[in-house]
Amino acid sequence: MKRIAFIVVFALLALMGGAQEKNPQLAASINENLFRTGIVLNPYEYLPTAETPAPKGYKPFYISHYGRHGSRSDWPADGYRGVLDKFSRAHEAGLLTGQGEEAYRIIKEVYAKYDDMGGRLTPRGAREHRQIANRMYKKYKKVFKSGSRRVRAVSSTSPRCIISMAAFTGELLSLDPSLNIGWDTGDRYMSYISGGSTKEVRDITEPILQADLAAHPRDTATFLARVFKDPVAGRALTGPAADFLNETMDIAVGSGAFDCDDTLLHLFSEDDIYWHETHYSMYMYLRECNSVEFGDKRMANPEIKAFFKDVVDKADEVIANGNYVADLRFGHDTHLLGICSRLGLEGVGERLTVQQSAEWPGYLVSPFAGNLQIVFYRNKSGNILVTFYLNERQTKLISLPGGPYYKWEDVKELFKTF
């Protein structure tokens, strides 16, 4: 416990000791797509990269998959209704600038689509899964048309995950009605399909996250000037400027889930956009990934171990009997981050410090509909290789040499260490 306290104090001193410089590469990436500011609220981006072909003689025969639910509505701190009311009062008073009026229009649109249902899968969320399934089927058509043609799909009990599963498998059936797909959900499956940081990890990281926020105060002057013709009068209507900025930012970063453009995000300064992104990268990495300071506690989560046991049990069943061509699982961002980090996938498996975590590009790892695909290959001699795709990009393991194709037996031995 003393060691943890020392780590927290040291991290706090580091965060508060001097101004942090922006990472130019990270800043450019955020400006390329402002929705990346939201990290786990970033709508899915299909960003294919070059792939290494399988060794000669190896053919794919099975896919083991985990997918986060697609784009959903959020739970802003003051609620969609609260922010809408503030913009509405300013509109009625004639205080909104042209940019403010456009923001008001979009907030009304978001509120109508939200319809008082936090965490609800949006049409975009369903579409994301249909598109991923479409690409998977077309890329591995011979897998789906081989053997049993049976697909096993299991979901978290959350409605947004169940509907994501329905969208994904519905697309597969639209492409190939002869597929035999089974669906299931229930509390028993939650032991390996959903998980997140413990209260202990959340508690010990909270002071660090609060210190990071304090180290980067928001530019309320720029924000109010963009929204109101008279910032002083506007502030009198909407309350504390920092609260109003943060409440509006909460809606802005999640508005892409409703198929809105990035208009709301242009209300904020480049600094506010950048520091919001780095703060939530730090937030997600320290709590859900294998950080230097807190990763040992996070990786001990039993749902992580249970997930890899499920992967092994189902894959070995398929290798032995050929019962299924794919196993599909649908869950949540925190679990996707945990399993990918524990697995040691490049881009999320590295053990970063508190300071380094702010520059971790989390939007590339766990956007809405983020997914892990483990593709199994076999040759005529029966040797099995596997390769890993994170958000449809072939990815190596930092936890095993070689790659991107690994012997299944080596991967199973790695799993035993988890």
LUMVEX-611482 format. One record per atom (N, C-alpha, C): residue in one letter; z, x, y. Coordinates in pm, whole numbers, padded with zeros to 5 digits, always signed. Layout:
<rs>
AZXY...
</rs>
This chain:
<rs>
M+00000+00083-00121M+00000+00000+00000M+00000+00086+00125K+00074+00202+00120K+00078+00293+00234K-00061+00351+00260R-00133+00380+00151R-00268+00436+00167R-00360+00336+00236I-00349+00209+00200I-00431+00105+00264I-00397+00094+00412A-00269+00097+00445A-00228+00089+00585A-00283+00207+00664F-00280+00326+00603F-00335+00445+00671F-00484+00429+00695I-00556+00380+00595I-00700+00360+00609I-00731+00264+00723V-00656+00154+00730V-00680+00054+00835V-00652+00114+00972V-00541+00185+00987V-00508+00245+01116V-00614+00348+01156F-00655+00430+01062F-00757+00532+01090F-00888+00467+01134A-00927+00361+01065A-01051+00291+01099A-01042+00227+01237L-00926+00170+01269L-00907+00108+01401L-00919+00213+01511L-00859+00328+01491L-00867+00435+01591L-01010+00482+01609A-01084+00491+01498A-01223+00535+01506A-01308+00436+01583L-01285+00306+01560L-01364+00204+01627L-01335+00200+01776M-01210+00222+01814M-01172+00212+01954M-01187+00342+02030G-01220+00449+01958G-01228+00580+02022G-01366+00612+02075G-01402+00560+02191G-01529+00595+02252G-01639+00495+02222A-01739+00496+02309A-01850+00402+02295A-01940+00442+02179Q-01988+00342+02106Q-02081+00367+01997Q-02224+00361+02051E-02305+00449+01998E-02445+00450+02037E-02524+00358+01944K-02628+00299+01999K-02715+00216+01915K-02800+00305+01824N-02831+00252+01707N-02925+00316+01616N-03064+00264+01652P-03153+00350+01705P-03284+00302+01753P-03367+00233+01645Q-03360+00285+01523Q-03438+00226+01414Q-03386+00086+01381L-03255+00072+01378L-03195-00059+01351L-03227-00157+01463A-03216-00110+01587A-03245-00196+01703A-03389-00246+01698A-03483-00156+01663A-03625-00195+01655A-03646-00298+01545S-03576-00282+01433S-03590-00376+01322S-03537-00514+01359I-03426-00518+01433I-03372-00646+01477I-03467-00713+01575N-03520-00637+01668N-03613-00694+01767N-03741-00744+01702E-03777-00688+01588E-03896-00732+01515E-03879-00876+01465N-03756-00912+01431N-03726-01048+01387N-03582-01078+01427L-03564-01151+01536L-03430-01174+01590L-03339-01249+01495F-03396-01322+01399F-03311-01394+01305F-03234-01299+01213R-03276-01173+01206R-03200-01075+01129R-03060-01056+01186T-03041-01100+01310T-02909-01094+01374T-02804-01165+01290G-02844-01269+01220G-02749-01352+01146G-02710-01298+01011I-02773-01188+00964I-02744-01126+00834I-02762-01226+00720V-02658-01296+00681V-02668-01390+00570V-02723-01525+00614L-02751-01541+00744L-02814-01664+00795L-02962-01642+00823N-03013-01527+00784N-03153-01494+00807N-03241-01566+00704P-03334-01653+00746P-03425-01714+00649P-03497-01607+00567Y-03530-01641+00446Y-03588-01544+00352Y-03716-01482+00407E-03722-01351+00394E-03843-01277+00433E-03905-01216+00308Y-04030-01248+00281Y-04101-01185+00170Y-04164-01057+00224L-04107-00945+00185L-04150-00815+00237L-04186-00725+00120P-04300-00749+00056P-04335-00670-00064P-04357-00523-00031T-04325-00437-00126T-04347-00294-00112T-04426-00245-00233A-04468-00121-00228A-04542-00062-00340A-04456-00061-00466E-04518-00082-00581E-04445-00084-00707E-04497+00024-00801T-04408+00070-00887T-04444+00167-00990T-04483+00091-01116P-04605+00113-01168P-04644+00041-01291P-04555+00080-01408A-04543-00011-01502A-04465+00018-01623A-04532+00130-01702P-04455+00207-01778P-04515+00310-01863P-04618+00249-01958K-04713+00328-01997K-04822+00281-02083K-04767+00220-02212G-04821+00104-02244G-04784+00037-02369G-04671-00063-02355Y-04607-00070-02237Y-04495-00163-02218Y-04543-00289-02146K-04502-00404-02200K-04540-00534-02144K-04414-00616-02113P-04414-00692-02002P-04297-00775-01970P-04285-00892-02068F-04161-00927-02103F-04143-01040-02196F-04027-01131-02158Y-03943-01091-02059Y-03825-01171-02028Y-03776-01136-01887I-03725-01238-01815I-03673-01220-01679I-03531-01276-01671S-03440-01194-01624S-03302-01236-01599S-03283-01236-01448H-03241-01349-01394H-03249-01371-01249H-03119-01426-01193Y-03090-01386-01067Y-02982-01450-00991Y-03036-01476-00851G-03022-01599-00803G-03072-01633-00671G-02967-01703-00587R-02954-01658-00464R-02868-01730-00370R-02941-01859-00328H-02865-01961-00292H-02928-02084-00240H-03013-02052-00118G-03106-02141-00087G-03194-02121+00028G-03128-02156+00160S-03208-02157+00266S-03157-02184+00401S-03078-02315+00405R-02967-02312+00476R-02879-02427+00484R-02829-02444+00627S-02769-02561+00653S-02698-02579+00780S-02570-02497+00775D-02514-02471+00891D-02396-02384+00900D-02273-02465+00940W-02164-02398+00968W-02041-02459+01016W-01998-02386+01144P-02069-02405+01256P-02032-02333+01379P-01887-02360+01418A-01826-02261+01486A-01683-02269+01519A-01649-02397+01596D-01729-02431+01697D-01702-02551+01776D-01789-02668+01730G-01865-02648+01625G-01949-02755+01573G-02075-02775+01654Y-02179-02821+01588Y-02305-02850+01656Y-02282-02952+01768R-02197-03050+01739R-02173-03157+01836R-02109-03103+01963G-02013-03011+01949G-01945-02957+02065G-02038-02882+02158V-02127-02800+02103V-02222-02725+02185V-02323-02820+02250L-02368-02917+02172L-02462-03016+02227L-02400-03090+02346D-02274-03127+02335D-02206-03197+02444D-02203-03112+02571K-02177-02984+02557K-02170-02896+02674K-02307-02884+02740F-02412-02867+02662F-02546-02860+02718F-02585-02994+02779S-02543-03102+02715S-02576-03235+02766S-02514-03259+02904R-02388-03219+02921R-02322-03236+03050R-02392-03153+03159A-02433-03032+03123A-02502-02947+03219A-02640-03003+03253H-02706-03061+03153H-02837-03124+03177H-02823-03242+03273E-02725-03326+03247E-02705-03444+03333E-02669-03404+03476A-02605-03288+03490A-02569-03241+03625A-02683-03165+03692G-02795-03149+03621G-02910-03078+03678G-02888-02929+03691L-02801-02873+03606L-02766-02731+03619L-02847-02639+03529L-02920-02693+03434L-02990-02606+03339L-03117-02546+03399T-03137-02418+03372T-03263-02353+03408T-03372-02401+03313G-03495-02357+03335G-03602-02391+03241G-03570-02342+03102Q-03515-02220+03091Q-03476-02165+02961Q-03360-02244+02902G-03270-02288+02989G-03158-02369+02944G-03202-02505+02892E-03300-02566+02959E-03353-02696+02915E-03422-02683+02779E-03494-02573+02759E-03560-02553+02630E-03455-02533+02520A-03349-02460+02553A-03240-02442+02457A-03176-02577+02423Y-03155-02660+02523Y-03097-02793+02503Y-03184-02876+02410R-03315-02870+02428R-03407-02944+02342R-03392-02901+02196I-03384-02770+02174I-03374-02719+02037I-03239-02754+01976I-03133-02745+02055I-03000-02779+02003I-02994-02926+01962K-03058-03013+02039K-03066-03155+01999K-03140-03170+01866E-03248-03095+01852E-03327-03100+01728E-03244-03050+01609V-03174-02940+01629V-03090-02885+01522V-02981-02985+01484Y-02918-03044+01585Y-02809-03138+01557Y-02859-03259+01477A-02976-03309+01512A-03032-03424+01441A-03059-03389+01295K-03110-03269+01269K-03140-03228+01132K-03013-03195+01054Y-02914-03143+01125Y-02785-03113+01064Y-02720-03241+01011D-02724-03347+01092D-02680-03480+01049D-02537-03481+00994D-02450-03403+01057D-02308-03397+01020D-02284-03356+00875M-02369-03266+00823M-02352-03218+00686M-02359-03066+00682G-02242-03003+00698G-02234-02858+00691G-02264-02808+00550G-02340-02699+00541G-02372-02641+00412G-02483-02711+00337R-02554-02798+00403R-02661-02875+00339R-02789-02791+00331L-02854-02788+00216L-02981-02719+00202L-03085-02788+00290T-03159-02710+00368T-03262-02766+00453T-03396-02767+00379P-03495-02839+00431P-03628-02834+00369P-03681-02691+00357R-03649-02608+00458R-03693-02469+00450R-03627-02400+00330G-03501-02430+00304G-03431-02369+00192G-03496-02403+00059A-03536-02528+00042A-03606-02567-00081A-03742-02498-00089R-03809-02490+00024R-03942-02427+00027R-03933-02278-00009E-03829-02212+00037E-03811-02070+00005E-03808-02050-00146H-03733-02135-00216H-03723-02119-00361H-03854-02156-00431R-03922-02253-00380R-04052-02285-00441R-04148-02167-00427Q-04146-02103-00312Q-04237-01990-00289Q-04201-01871-00378I-04072-01844-00394I-04030-01733-00480I-04070-01763-00625A-04048-01886-00669A-04085-01925-00806A-04236-01914-00826N-04312-01955-00726N-04458-01948-00734N-04504-01805-00755R-04447-01712-00678R-04486-01572-00691R-04441-01515-00825M-04321-01554-00869M-04272-01506-00998M-04364-01551-01111Y-04399-01680-01110Y-04483-01733-01218Y-04620-01663-01220K-04681-01650-01106K-04815-01591-01101K-04813-01443-01139K-04705-01375-01104K-04694-01233-01137K-04668-01212-01286Y-04589-01304-01346Y-04550-01289-01486Y-04597-01408-01568K-04718-01451-01543K-04771-01568-01612K-04768-01550-01763K-04799-01429-01810K-04801-01406-01955K-04661-01417-02016V-04559-01386-01936V-04422-01403-01985V-04393-01552-02006F-04424-01632-01906F-04394-01775-01913F-04480-01846-02018K-04596-01792-02050K-04684-01856-02148K-04664-01802-02289S-04564-01716-02306S-04544-01654-02437S-04431-01721-02514G-04428-01696-02642G-04316-01733-02728G-04268-01876-02715S-04139-01890-02691S-04075-02021-02689S-04111-02104-02566R-04149-02038-02459R-04179-02102-02330R-04058-02177-02276R-03941-02140-02323R-03817-02204-02279R-03754-02126-02165V-03704-02198-02066V-03637-02140-01950V-03499-02204-01941R-03398-02121-01920R-03260-02169-01907R-03218-02152-01761A-03176-02259-01695A-03137-02255-01555A-02994-02308-01539V-02911-02231-01469V-02771-02267-01448V-02738-02250-01300S-02661-02344-01246S-02631-02341-01103S-02481-02349-01077S-02442-02295-00962S-02310-02323-00905S-02299-02475-00887T-02177-02524-00882T-02157-02667-00864T-02186-02714-00721S-02211-02622-00630S-02243-02658-00492S-02378-02731-00486P-02386-02844-00415P-02513-02917-00407P-02629-02832-00357R-02606-02741-00261R-02717-02662-00208R-02773-02567-00314C-02687-02527-00409C-02735-02443-00518C-02810-02526-00622I-02758-02644-00650I-02824-02732-00747I-02964-02770-00698I-02976-02801-00569I-03107-02838-00516I-03199-02717-00512S-03144-02598-00486S-03225-02476-00492S-03280-02458-00633M-03196-02478-00733M-03240-02469-00872M-03351-02571-00900A-03333-02693-00848A-03433-02797-00871A-03566-02759-00806A-03560-02703-00686A-03684-02663-00616A-03754-02551-00692F-03677-02452-00735F-03734-02337-00806F-03800-02381-00937T-03724-02454-01018T-03778-02494-01148T-03885-02602-01132G-03873-02683-01026G-03979-02782-01000G-04112-02716-00973E-04107-02605-00902E-04231-02531-00876E-04288-02473-01006L-04201-02420-01091L-04249-02368-01219L-04318-02478-01300L-04258-02596-01301L-04317-02708-01377L-04447-02756-01315S-04456-02748-01183S-04582-02789-01120S-04695-02694-01156L-04661-02568-01180L-04761-02468-01220L-04790-02473-01369D-04689-02513-01446D-04704-02514-01592D-04616-02624-01652P-04668-02747-01661P-04588-02860-01712P-04542-02843-01856S-04601-02749-01929S-04562-02732-02069S-04435-02648-02085L-04384-02592-01976L-04259-02517-01986L-04145-02610-02028N-04056-02557-02110N-03940-02633-02157N-03818-02580-02081I-03777-02650-01976I-03671-02601-01888I-03543-02682-01909G-03433-02612-01926G-03303-02676-01936G-03221-02647-01811W-03145-02745-01764W-03066-02731-01642W-02920-02758-01674D-02831-02685-01604D-02689-02713-01624D-02609-02664-01504T-02492-02724-01486T-02396-02680-01387T-02259-02728-01432G-02154-02669-01378G-02020-02710-01417G-01919-02601-01388D-01794-02638-01388D-01689-02543-01352D-01686-02420-01442R-01720-02436-01568R-01714-02323-01661R-01807-02211-01618Y-01921-02248-01561Y-02019-02146-01522Y-01978-02070-01397M-01886-02126-01319M-01846-02061-01195M-01777-01927-01220S-01731-01904-01341S-01662-01779-01373S-01755-01659-01362Y-01886-01680-01372Y-01979-01568-01359Y-02089-01591-01256I-02094-01711-01199I-02205-01741-01109I-02163-01745-00963S-02033-01736-00936S-01986-01741-00799S-01859-01658-00785G-01850-01584-00678G-01731-01504-00655G-01736-01440-00518G-01622-01396-00469G-01616-01332-00339G-01491-01249-00326S-01472-01189-00211S-01358-01102-00190S-01227-01179-00202T-01124-01107-00238T-00991-01167-00251T-00927-01180-00113K-00820-01258-00107K-00746-01272+00018K-00692-01136+00064E-00654-01053-00031E-00603-00920+00004E-00708-00839+00080V-00831-00839+00030V-00938-00765+00098V-00967-00826+00234R-00970-00959+00241R-00996-01024+00369R-00886-00991+00471D-00762-00988+00425D-00651-00961+00515D-00653-00817+00567I-00683-00722+00480I-00677-00582+00524I-00798-00542+00608T-00908-00617+00596T-01024-00585+00679T-01022-00658+00814E-00944-00764+00825E-00945-00844+00947E-00912-00764+01073P-00807-00678+01074P-00780-00601+01197P-00896-00510+01237I-00966-00457+01140I-01081-00371+01169I-01192-00451+01233L-01217-00568+01180L-01323-00653+01235L-01287-00702+01376Q-01162-00734+01399Q-01120-00776+01532Q-01133-00660+01632A-01101-00539+01588A-01116-00422+01675A-01262-00397+01710D-01351-00422+01614D-01494-00405+01641D-01541-00505+01745L-01496-00629+01735L-01531-00728+01837L-01480-00687+01975A-01357-00639+01979A-01298-00598+02106A-01371-00479+02167A-01428-00395+02082A-01498-00276+02131A-01633-00308+02193H-01683-00432+02170H-01816-00470+02221H-01808-00607+02288P-01746-00616+02406P-01737-00745+02476P-01875-00799+02509R-01890-00930+02503R-02019-00993+02521R-02060-00999+02669D-02190-00998+02691D-02247-01000+02826D-02259-01145+02872T-02149-01203+02916T-02149-01343+02956T-02229-01365+03084A-02236-01264+03171A-02308-01280+03298A-02456-01306+03273T-02518-01226+03186T-02660-01246+03154T-02682-01381+03087F-02595-01416+02994F-02608-01543+02922F-02600-01661+03017L-02498-01666+03103L-02481-01779+03194L-02597-01788+03293A-02648-01674+03338A-02759-01674+03434A-02887-01727+03370R-02902-01709+03241R-03021-01759+03173R-03011-01910+03145V-02890-01959+03131V-02870-02100+03098V-02858-02187+03223F-02786-02138+03325F-02751-02222+03440F-02813-02174+03572K-02858-02269+03652K-02904-02238+03788K-02786-02184+03871D-02670-02242+03849D-02548-02199+03917D-02445-02166+03809P-02432-02037+03772P-02341-01999+03663P-02196-02042+03686V-02150-02039+03810V-02012-02077+03837V-01990-02224+03807A-02083-02308+03855A-02073-02452+03828A-02089-02481+03679G-02178-02408+03614G-02198-02427+03470G-02074-02393+03390R-02010-02285+03430R-01888-02244+03361R-01777-02348+03378A-01772-02410+03493A-01671-02513+03517A-01690-02631+03424L-01816-02658+03385L-01845-02770+03296L-01821-02736+03149T-01847-02611+03113T-01850-02575+02971T-01728-02498+02922G-01639-02458+03014G-01519-02387+02971G-01539-02237+02968P-01447-02163+02906P-01452-02016+02904P-01589-01964+02862A-01642-01870+02939A-01779-01822+02917A-01795-01757+02780A-01698-01677+02739A-01710-01608+02610A-01713-01708+02494D-01631-01813+02504D-01632-01916+02398D-01766-01987+02394F-01818-02024+02509F-01946-02094+02515F-02058-02006+02461L-02057-01878+02496L-02158-01785+02444L-02149-01777+02292N-02029-01757+02240N-02013-01741+02094N-02051-01868+02019E-02016-01984+02074E-02051-02110+02009E-02202-02130+02007T-02267-02093+02115T-02413-02107+02120T-02480-02005+02028M-02423-01884+02021M-02476-01783+01930M-02467-01829+01786D-02357-01895+01751D-02341-01946+01614D-02458-02037+01575I-02500-02121+01667I-02612-02210+01639I-02744-02134+01641A-02757-02042+01736A-02883-01968+01751A-02918-01889+01625V-02820-01818+01569V-02852-01733+01454V-02885-01816+01330G-02840-01941+01326G-02869-02026+01211G-02982-02124+01232S-03042-02122+01351S-03144-02224+01382S-03273-02205+01302G-03298-02084+01254G-03418-02062+01173G-03416-02142+01045A-03298-02175+00997A-03287-02255+00874A-03350-02393+00891F-03363-02438+01017F-03423-02569+01047F-03567-02556+01092D-03627-02440+01065D-03766-02413+01104D-03784-02405+01255C-03679-02374+01330C-03692-02351+01474C-03741-02208+01498D-03801-02186+01615D-03837-02049+01650D-03715-01979+01709D-03734-01859+01765D-03619-01780+01810D-03582-01802+01957T-03621-01917+02012T-03594-01947+02153T-03446-01933+02189L-03359-01987+02107L-03215-01981+02138L-03165-01838+02144L-03218-01752+02059L-03172-01614+02056L-03211-01537+02182H-03313-01585+02252H-03354-01518+02375H-03260-01549+02493L-03160-01631+02469L-03059-01654+02572L-02966-01534+02588F-02964-01446+02489F-02866-01340+02485F-02929-01204+02518S-02847-01114+02569S-02895-00980+02602S-02924-00903+02473E-03004-00797+02485E-03033-00714+02369E-02906-00653+02312D-02813-00618+02400D-02686-00563+02353D-02609-00664+02270D-02603-00789+02318D-02530-00891+02243D-02593-00916+02106I-02726-00918+02101I-02797-00935+01975I-02762-00820+01880Y-02770-00699+01932Y-02747-00580+01848Y-02604-00577+01795W-02505-00595+01884W-02366-00584+01841W-02325-00701+01753H-02388-00817+01769H-02361-00929+01678H-02408-00893+01538E-02528-00836+01528E-02583-00799+01398E-02496-00692+01330T-02458-00589+01405T-02380-00482+01343T-02240-00530+01304H-02185-00621+01383H-02052-00674+01347H-02058-00749+01215Y-02159-00834+01196Y-02164-00913+01073Y-02212-00832+00954S-02285-00722+00980S-02313-00628+00871S-02182-00567+00823M-02100-00523+00918M-01969-00467+00884M-01884-00571+00811Y-01884-00692+00863Y-01805-00802+00804Y-01843-00822+00658M-01972-00837+00629M-02014-00865+00491M-01998-00743+00402Y-02028-00624+00455Y-02020-00505+00370Y-01876-00474+00331L-01786-00473+00429L-01648-00437+00399L-01580-00537+00306R-01617-00663+00318R-01552-00765+00236R-01617-00786+00100E-01748-00765+00091E-01818-00806-00030E-01882-00691-00108C-01887-00571-00051C-01957-00461-00118C-01860-00348-00153N-01916-00238-00202N-01837-00130-00259N-01808-00022-00154S-01736-00059-00048S-01706+00035+00059S-01613+00146+00011V-01616+00257+00083V-01527+00368+00050V-01381+00324+00055E-01347+00249+00159E-01208+00213+00182E-01158+00099+00095F-01243-00003+00072F-01193-00126+00008F-01273-00167-00116G-01375-00088-00151G-01464-00127-00260G-01396-00137-00396D-01301-00048-00422D-01236-00052-00554D-01168-00187-00578K-01110-00243-00473K-01046-00374-00487K-01151-00484-00502R-01256-00477-00422R-01360-00581-00429R-01432-00579-00563M-01463-00461-00614M-01540-00451-00738M-01458-00490-00861A-01326-00501-00845A-01241-00544-00956A-01244-00694-00977N-01317-00767-00892N-01328-00912-00904N-01379-00949-01044P-01308-01035-01118P-01348-01065-01257P-01484-01134-01268E-01525-01207-01163E-01656-01274-01171E-01771-01174-01178I-01752-01055-01122I-01856-00952-01128I-01873-00904-01272K-01764-00872-01336K-01769-00829-01476K-01827-00939-01564A-01786-01063-01538A-01835-01175-01619A-01986-01195-01601F-02036-01168-01481F-02180-01183-01459F-02258-01086-01547F-02217-00960-01549F-02292-00862-01627F-02278-00887-01777K-02165-00941-01819K-02153-00980-01961K-02252-01091-01993D-02268-01186-01901D-02363-01295-01923D-02505-01241-01932V-02539-01146-01845V-02672-01085-01850V-02697-01019-01984V-02600-00942-02032V-02616-00870-02159V-02623-00968-02276D-02533-01064-02280D-02530-01158-02392D-02662-01235-02403K-02712-01283-02292K-02835-01362-02295K-02957-01275-02324A-02960-01155-02267A-03074-01066-02292A-03078-01023-02438D-02963-00988-02493D-02962-00947-02634D-02999-01062-02727E-02962-01182-02689E-03003-01299-02766E-03155-01313-02766V-03215-01296-02649V-03360-01307-02637V-03429-01194-02714I-03376-01074-02703I-03436-00960-02773I-03432-00983-02924A-03323-01042-02971A-03308-01064-03115A-03389-01183-03165N-03393-01291-03084N-03450-01417-03134N-03569-01471-03056G-03593-01421-02937G-03704-01472-02856G-03686-01616-02814N-03561-01660-02795N-03535-01802-02768N-03579-01847-02629Y-03578-01755-02533Y-03609-01790-02394Y-03698-01684-02331V-03773-01728-02230V-03856-01633-02155V-03792-01598-02021A-03696-01680-01977A-03627-01652-01850A-03492-01719-01847D-03398-01650-01784D-03268-01709-01751D-03253-01706-01600L-03234-01823-01542L-03226-01837-01396L-03086-01882-01359R-03027-01815-01259R-02893-01850-01212R-02900-01870-01061F-02826-01969-01010F-02831-02000-00867F-02689-02008-00812G-02663-01923-00712G-02528-01916-00658G-02525-01883-00510H-02444-01784-00473H-02407-01765-00333H-02422-01619-00287D-02420-01601-00155D-02442-01469-00097D-02334-01368-00136T-02207-01410-00133T-02100-01316-00161T-02112-01259-00303H-02150-01342-00397H-02164-01296-00536H-02286-01206-00550L-02395-01241-00484L-02515-01156-00488L-02482-01017-00434L-02410-01010-00323L-02372-00881-00267L-02281-00804-00363G-02185-00874-00422G-02093-00807-00514G-02162-00749-00635I-02250-00827-00699I-02313-00778-00822I-02415-00669-00793C-02488-00682-00684C-02587-00579-00651C-02521-00449-00609S-02408-00462-00540S-02334-00343-00500S-02273-00274-00622R-02213-00353-00711R-02154-00295-00833R-02259-00233-00922L-02375-00295-00928L-02485-00243-01008L-02533-00108-00956G-02520-00087-00826G-02565+00038-00766G-02710+00035-00725L-02757-00080-00679L-02895-00089-00630L-02906-00015-00498E-03014+00060-00481E-03039+00127-00354E-03040+00024-00241G-02974+00057-00133G-02970-00033-00018G-02845-00117-00010V-02770-00122-00120V-02646-00200-00120V-02540-00135-00209G-02581-00046-00297G-02488+00018-00389G-02421+00142-00333E-02471+00194-00220E-02412+00313-00161E-02270+00284-00109R-02180+00379-00126R-02043+00360-00080R-02033+00408+00065L-02034+00315+00156L-02030+00345+00298L-01888+00334+00352T-01863+00408+00460T-01734+00399+00528T-01738+00283+00627V-01622+00255+00687V-01615+00151+00790V-01717+00178+00899Q-01721+00301+00949Q-01814+00335+01057Q-01959+00316+01016Q-01992+00359+00894Q-02131+00350+00846Q-02173+00206+00821S-02078+00121+00786S-02113-00016+00748S-02178-00095+00862A-02150-00058+00986A-02208-00130+01099A-02359-00113+01105E-02410-00003+01050E-02554+00022+01053E-02622-00011+00921W-02550-00079+00834W-02608-00123+00707W-02696-00246+00732P-02824-00242+00695P-02914-00356+00722P-02895-00469+00622G-02785-00542+00637G-02751-00647+00541G-02854-00758+00531Y-02931-00780+00638Y-03032-00887+00636Y-03138-00863+00531L-03156-00738+00487L-03255-00708+00383L-03201-00737+00243V-03069-00755+00231V-03006-00769+00100V-02973-00913+00066S-02908-00983+00159S-02860-01118+00126S-02901-01222+00229P-03030-01237+00254P-03074-01348+00339P-03060-01478+00260F-03089-01589+00323F-03100-01713+00247F-03202-01692+00136A-03172-01742+00017A-03259-01731-00101A-03272-01588-00152G-03181-01498-00109G-03181-01362-00163G-03173-01367-00314N-03234-01269-00382N-03241-01278-00528N-03248-01142-00594L-03195-01137-00714L-03204-01021-00803L-03284-01062-00926Q-03388-00986-00957Q-03467-01011-01076Q-03463-00886-01164I-03419-00904-01287I-03418-00795-01386I-03528-00828-01486V-03632-00745-01488V-03750-00774-01571V-03749-00681-01692F-03761-00740-01809F-03754-00667-01936F-03894-00641-01990Y-03916-00517-02035Y-04044-00475-02093Y-04021-00423-02235R-04123-00437-02319R-04113-00390-02458R-04247-00331-02501N-04241-00227-02585N-04366-00174-02642N-04375-00214-02789K-04481-00173-02854K-04504-00215-02993K-04399-00159-03088S-04332-00052-03046S-04227+00005-03130S-04093-00066-03113G-04090-00161-03020G-03968-00237-02997G-03873-00175-02897N-03914-00069-02831N-03829-00007-02728N-03826-00096-02604I-03710-00107-02543I-03690-00198-02430I-03662-00118-02302L-03734-00151-02196L-03710-00096-02063L-03682-00212-01967V-03604-00185-01864V-03581-00286-01760V-03606-00224-01624T-03649-00308-01531T-03664-00267-01392T-03605-00376-01304F-03563-00338-01183F-03486-00427-01096F-03561-00455-00967Y-03557-00582-00927Y-03616-00624-00799Y-03509-00692-00715L-03491-00643-00595L-03400-00705-00499L-03485-00770-00392N-03481-00902-00386N-03565-00978-00293N-03712-00943-00311E-03751-00932-00439E-03890-00910-00481E-03942-00772-00444R-03850-00679-00417R-03890-00539-00392R-03832-00453-00503Q-03918-00382-00574Q-03872-00298-00684Q-03774-00193-00630T-03659-00181-00696T-03549-00102-00643T-03489-00015-00753K-03455+00108-00719K-03391+00198-00814K-03240+00180-00813L-03176+00237-00917L-03031+00239-00925L-02980+00376-00883I-02880+00379-00798I-02818+00507-00766I-02718+00546-00874S-02689+00450-00962S-02589+00472-01066S-02648+00528-01196L-02781+00538-01206L-02847+00598-01322L-02960+00688-01275P-02981+00799-01343P-03092+00888-01304P-03227+00827-01341G-03332+00879-01278G-03467+00833-01311G-03500+00703-01242G-03571+00619-01311G-03611+00491-01256G-03750+00497-01197P-03806+00381-01163P-03742+00248-01159P-03736+00175-01292Y-03783+00240-01402Y-03770+00177-01534Y-03661+00251-01612Y-03570+00173-01672Y-03455+00230-01740Y-03446+00177-01882K-03397+00260-01973K-03374+00212-02110K-03265+00106-02108W-03289-00003-02177W-03193-00113-02179W-03059-00066-02234E-03060+00019-02334E-02934+00068-02390E-02854+00148-02287D-02923+00223-02201D-02854+00298-02096D-02793+00203-01992V-02867+00099-01962V-02817+00001-01865V-02695-00072-01922K-02700-00106-02049K-02584-00172-02111K-02462-00082-02110E-02481+00048-02134E-02369+00141-02127E-02311+00146-01986L-02400+00139-01887L-02354+00134-01748L-02270+00010-01724F-02317-00103-01774F-02245-00228-01756F-02104-00223-01815K-02087-00149-01923K-01956-00140-01989K-01853-00072-01901T-01899+00005-01803T-01806+00076-01715T-01756-00012-01602F-01813-00131-01588F-01779-00218-01475F-01645-00289-01500
</rs>
